[in-house]
Amino acid sequence: MLSPKAKFPPLGEFRFVESILDKSASMEARPPRYREWLPVGDDAAIFDGWLATKDLSVENVHFRMDWSTPEQAVEKHIVSNVSDISAMGGVPRMALLGVCLNKSWDAPMRSRISAALADGFAKRGIALIGGDTVAGDATVFSTTLLGELVAEKPLLRSAACPGDGVYVTGTLGKSAAGLWLLMNHPEEASRFARLVEYHLCPEIRESAGAELARLGGCNACMDISDGLSSELNHLALSSGVSMEIDLEKLPIDPEVLEMADFFKISALDLALNGGEEYNLLFSFADTKSILLNDNEHLGTVSRIGTVLAGSGVFGLGPEGKRNLLKAQAWSHI
């Protein structure tokens, strides 16, 4: 890709690329401080110290333009990538961006997409270092994001230890509730506008994972992209441990509770099995748990359970009833 300061030929594709690069953060010539190597299997891979992740967002699969604005669709795509870097204890630095534009879109729509991409990466200090653009029957955003570890060791899915507390950041169920509304009762979307907005354009504490890595005491971590029940099982299986989760301590978002009561549906199901939440699920050593208190980089943190020896994830319900908590992951295939 040409330097952001280079003169582009007066062709449509090059003008589109130039409009994205116009605000691009500068590429800092510094290597990672910590040298690590990790193959596929976590939220991100690591090669010679660089965290690397890739997420796709496909029109009519991850976003719909009759629901979303172009700005919301772009922001959701970027958050999904940044969340993976955060879950490993890193900070995003550089990106390779691929864009397939819907060939039916007019010039104003393309301009809004390019502006949203430029602003979304620039405000996070992420340098765009390459990519490609094409046009097709549906829009696709494809980002390969590189991040830098802030501590000597990454946060892994495979490091939970018996005796750790199990925690989540933020509140649960918002994205699933917003999607349910759009699919089942779009006429009530304005009544629960915050839930719809969160599904279309999630806002997370993007520095949370890096803060956990700086604090020390965080043994395992991943983001909640496919639903809490699935991520709990993934974390337990990867670490070779069991988990006991107190279902009454799940931080279900108050507005999710209100919406579920209004429509007579299960708020617990939305919190356990809804995807695209992008908060963090992590295990933390009990002896250091005081470090999680009143931390502005983490925001709200809730303890929901305990890591135990053994296998499987179990939910504790009313009166201490203990049941196997099965994974109910979302799948695009």
C-alpha positions, 0 to 999 in steps of 0.5 A: 500500500502506498504511504498515506502521504502519497499522491493517488491516481484519480480512480474510484478505488484509490480515492476510497483508499485515500479517504481511509488513510487520510486520518491513519495513525502513524506506524511506530518503528518499535518491536514488541518488548516481550518475545512470545510464540503461540499458534491457533487456539486462543483469542489471538495468535502470537508470533515473535511478540506480536498478537495477531487476530482476524475477524470478518463482518459480513452484510446480512450475517453480522450486520443488516443495513436496514437495522444499522447505520454504516457507522454502527456496522464499521464500529461493531467490526472494529470492536470485535477485533479489538476485543480479541487483542484485549482478551490476550492482555494486549493493546492494538497497534496496526491493521491490515484492512480488506473491504468488499463494498456492496456494488449497489451502494452510491457514492454518499454511502461509500463515503460514510463507510470510508469515514467510519473506517478512518475514524474508527482506527485513528481514534484508537491509534491503530495504524493501517499498514495495508489491505485491499478493496473490491466490490461485490454483491454484499459488503464484507469487512476483514481486518487482521489486527496486530497488537502488543503485549503489555506484560511479559506473558499473555492472558491465555484460555488455558491457565485457569487454576483451582481456587481462582474466582471466575469473573466477568466485566460489564453486564450481560445479555444486552446484545442478545436482547437487542437482537431479539427485539429487532427480530421479534418486536422491532416496533418496540425497539425505541422502548429499549433503545440502549439494548438495540444500540448495544447489539448494533454498536457494542461499547466495551472497556477496550483497555480491560485486558491490558489492565488485567495483565498489568495487575497480575493475578489474572490466570485465564481470560477470553472475550464473550463473543459466542455466549457465556455458557460456551465461553465458560466451557471453552475456558474450563476445557482449555485449562483442564478444570471444572467451574461452578457458577452461581447463576444468581450472581450473573450481572444481568443488565437491569434493562435486560431484566426489564425487557425480559419481564415485559415480553415474558422471556428468560433474562437468564437465557439471554445472559447465558447464551447470547453472543456478541457481548465482547466483555471479558470472562476471566479467572483471577487468583483469590489472594489478589482479588482486591486489585479488581476493586474500584479500577476505572480501566476495568469498570464493573467486575462481578465474581460469578463462580469458582474454578475447581479441580475436575471437568465440566461447568456446573450452574448453581440455581435456587436453593443450591441446585447444581446442574451441568451447564452446557455450551450453547454456542452461536455458529455461522456455519 
